Amino acid sequence: MYSRQIFKDYRFWCLAAAVIVLALLFIHPSEQRKSPVYNLTFVIDITRSMNVEDYQTGGQAVSRLEFVKQSLRGLLLKLPCESKVGLGIFTERRSTVLFEPVEVCSGFAEIDAAIAALDWRMAWAADSRIANGLMNTLEMRQDSGSSLVFMTDGQEAPPVNPRYRNDFSSVRGAIKGLLVGVGGMESAPIPKYNSRGEPEGFYMADDVPHRSTFGLSNLNPEEIEGYNARNAPFGSEAVAGNEHMSHLHETYLQQLSAETGLHYHRLIDSESLIKALQNGDLAEQKQVETDVRWQAALAALVILVLVFV
């Protein structure tokens, strides 16, 4: 009699249905869906100006490099399975790839750990020749089959001599990608560190070059104070400037993006970054296996609510 009463109780059947639905979770149900799939190689500027703290996270000031890392780690969570991500770093005049693109779902932990470990101390030289580094990266990656996302604040150190600007005509349009501007528009001091990596204040005007002294000056010799063709092609007058301060050189990066055929985007957060990737036509539409376990979990939750309500 009691067992009959149980079988008549709707709550018994709800619980039985919930158990069956939850059992489905263990067979990992999936379905084929059309989804944008990415193949991206991120190359991150790790030069010292990327240590400038002009971003805010949770009410705390964070460096440009740290914000890039946070944004990329957030982006990883939004990329669909079968997308691939590779990682590289830039300093001086060239880039190096740390690893080739890896599938994001199977390699998530490794990719995330590699991004989290990025550090300015990985730099092999102190110069920051953005145009040279971008040229080197485009030449190196044009046959890789991967789109490029080059992230930098655009500060050339020392400043580029207009006479010797790079010609990107040989690589223009050779690779799809995004040139991402990092940093604030207001100038901020660049943190200085000693040989042990400990903070030591900020760079001052006397610590950095304020002009390039490579080759010949772009000015007419008659306009150069103390000009001497052999001994002082840039003149004898000391140059004052604000290269010890740093801001996002957005106009310069937009110019580079036009010359290289890359799209330009200013880094705000990971949400706007993935929209920029979509707008840059960097995805390929593919049929991919999509995890639908959430549907079974939701159904079980609704059934259990019915039991108690």
Secondary structure as GFF3:
##gff-version 3
##sequence-region A 1 309
A	DSSP	alpha_helix	2	8	.	.	.	ID=ss1
A	DSSP	alpha_helix	10	24	.	.	.	ID=ss2
A	DSSP	three_ten_helix	25	27	.	.	.	ID=ss3
A	DSSP	beta_strand	30	45	.	.	.	ID=ss4
A	DSSP	three_ten_helix	48	51	.	.	.	ID=ss5
A	DSSP	beta_strand	55	57	.	.	.	ID=ss6
A	DSSP	beta_strand	60	62	.	.	.	ID=ss7
A	DSSP	alpha_helix	64	78	.	.	.	ID=ss8
A	DSSP	beta_strand	84	91	.	.	.	ID=ss9
A	DSSP	beta_strand	94	103	.	.	.	ID=ss10
A	DSSP	alpha_helix	108	116	.	.	.	ID=ss11
A	DSSP	three_ten_helix	120	122	.	.	.	ID=ss12
A	DSSP	alpha_helix	130	141	.	.	.	ID=ss13
A	DSSP	beta_strand	147	152	.	.	.	ID=ss14
A	DSSP	three_ten_helix	162	164	.	.	.	ID=ss15
A	DSSP	beta_strand	177	181	.	.	.	ID=ss16
A	DSSP	beta_strand	188	189	.	.	.	ID=ss17
A	DSSP	beta_strand	191	193	.	.	.	ID=ss18
A	DSSP	beta_strand	199	202	.	.	.	ID=ss19
A	DSSP	three_ten_helix	205	207	.	.	.	ID=ss20
A	DSSP	three_ten_helix	221	223	.	.	.	ID=ss21
A	DSSP	beta_strand	245	246	.	.	.	ID=ss22
A	DSSP	alpha_helix	250	260	.	.	.	ID=ss23
A	DSSP	beta_strand	263	266	.	.	.	ID=ss24
A	DSSP	alpha_helix	270	279	.	.	.	ID=ss25
A	DSSP	beta_strand	283	291	.	.	.	ID=ss26
A	DSSP	alpha_helix	293	308	.	.	.	ID=ss27
###
